[in-house]
Amino acid sequence: ADVARSADGEDGLEEGQPRLSKRPRSDLGALAAAPQSLPQLRRPAREVPADRGLSLEEFLLRDFGAGSPVVVRGGCRAWPAARRWGSEAFWTDGAIGQRFVPVEMDYWLEHGFQLMPIRDFVAHCSTA
């Protein structure tokens, strides 16, 4: 199977680069038979409330060394990026909206991918 080709038939791959391949339809039965449950964690995740901080020292001694998962609620709240990235205008207005990204047109890549500006992708997702 090939990747999406341009109008002139070139696939854009350099010599020796692997081609994307479609998953054979025979694999669909194996996917459907796969267990649908998530694996159980060996240790439950410790939650750190949003109003309490977590120092690097505490994390390293208590959680990292023991291999225990940690959920820090609101841990990114103060990051300026978290506020900006949540706004649709951030992705559609200005220079970010003009950047091109590859978008898979279907799950199995039967129709390949299409390059589109981020603003068009956001508009497509907003209407879907």
Steps between C-alpha positions, in 0.01 A plus 500: 500500500617850427484837665290771342658605170513839341352566156832424327515152657794574727461374856747745654711224659875501481674182397507248784215667693225257602152534354191522717294188465136426561406245762359190330126458542564156652642677809161652580378181667806493725436860602137427583601199711761696697411568864326834539587563864793710611781336694482535876753727669727326748459800729212745501584851388554748781312823440646833602223762543512820298549714811812308611833505323733209440869563543756325285657348811168358622421358157842338461506348848137393531382422149774474239720264698204272575373514142163631617277705269403852607220727379559868575160668465531849353876461470515692171242764590762776543671427168427778249488239222213314670285811479601588144471148356144463631380786280387413147624843387856398591486221239314692229625860515853613432806304397408172673185464290704527180731205579436180307444166672448151353147376569407133463186484291389165644615256767654242268672758276316362198457858383843605623545835664451858399706804591281784625544819700431458871215754479322282240551189712357679807201620295443145376512360855269774630230415246530123537 
